[in-house]
């Protein structure tokens, strides 16, 4: 064992300490910026760094701020969330896209709700008829009966036209069928034009004036209601027995002293309309609430009905003499 091992008492030589560099003659290093040998030792305490003249000194009680910025990449999500600059874990990421989509979704839902409410209100408004809602059950039954009768008449017309079409296409009987069909159509047009008289089941409607005279508008409304109920021929008579045929071009005007001007002819009350058609249907049409009968009675007048198994419309309308048109053979 050497003397160095004996001196330490551990059997190991004394470790060499840091050698302090000396000058040429064992003197300290003359360089001004030479480090202190004691500071080079890892066991030497660290002295705080002295601020330079160019950097401002930190105020007491204020922690130094880290100028470096780090980005927490783990906070970046797949939904387009933006990371936050700053110290790692110092703040939560801000979600930008989610807030914008939430506002847009709320706006879309509000618009859809408003659109649905508008559609429901419009549907209720168009599907509600205040006139029919206030009508009595008996009146609704009469209206339904009128519509059924009109449908039956239209179905009969369709069947008649189909029979005529089949007869015209049947070969040998085609010529005679065509002649018969032309004659029938001529008679119908003559009745509608008022140039031929007509007979058949029908109705008489008499208008008696009250406080107010029977106006031309009331008589015109009655004629229109009768036409809508299937009237085929009509004429109107006054108290002086003067009679005028009613056709499509007939007009009505109010005359003097409660009289009525029909086709330029003066009629005095009471007025009686003779019409050919289904009596029950035409009577129902005139008795509809708010119709002709209700209007006349509201003015203080009265309307009287009389059904006829055979009603005669004998008044004729003078045909117009044509000057330029002629039929084509």
Phi, psi and omega in degrees: 000136183278173179292327180293322178290327179291323183294325182281334180079006181247352184084003179242150181290154178293126179293144182283132178280175178294135182272125179276124180290137180245171179281195183296326182246038182077012180271164179297157181296120184286353183291133183291329183262016179289136180288153178288132179300329180291330181285338179284346181286136178293343181269357182283141180292145180277127178267143180297144181287137180274131179293144180280172181291333183280335182264138179287145180285143180289140180287148180292138179087359181249125180285147179292147182257131179283117180285339180287148179242130178244151181245125177277098182292337180289342180276352181279118181261169180286344184275014176088026180281139183268138178287163182249129178283144180142195179291147180297126179076009181278338182210157179275149179293144180267129180266110182268312183295324184295319180294319179295314178297326179294318178296318179295321179296320178296320179295318179297316179298320179295318179295318178297319178295319178296320178296317178298319178297319179297317180296319181295317180296318180294320179297317179294324181292316182284333182273353181256123177251107183296331180292312179290329180294331180266002182277143179287163182295321179297320179293321177296323177296319179294320178297317178297321177296322178297317179294321177296318179295321178294321177297320179296320179295319179294322177295320177297319177297320179296316179295321179296318179293322177294321176296319178296322179295319179294322179293323179291337180261006187276004174094253186296322182276003183296318182295312179295321178296321179296320179294316178297319180294321179294321179295317180296318179295324178295320178295317180297316179294326176296321178292316180294324179281349179083012179268352178234143174287165182215148175226156178158177179296142183194206189209147171245135181236118182250132180250120178250128182283151177246234177296318177258146177289161177285118184276164178294328180294322179294317179294320179295320176298320178296318178297318180294320178295320179293320176298318178295334180272005176101021178294136183255332179207142182216154171211154180237139181235149177256181179293338178268014178070009175287135186233140180229134177285137181258120176233191184294329185264008182289137179238156182232137178225151176281129178259189180281148175055039176077012178279176184227132178259118180238117181054035179082005181248135183275133176235141177251155183284166356286158183255139180233125177257124175255125187227144177253127181165193178285115185298316184296317181295316182292324179293321178296322181295322180285336183266009178297138180304132182082006182271207186293311183299315180296323180292317180294317179292330175294333177273004179095002179267190182213152179233130181240135181251148175215115181279142181231130174289326176228105176258141183241127175249099188256342181293140182244151177260130181290121181293152180281132178280119182278138180257328186242331183272149177213149182291153180256122181274000000 
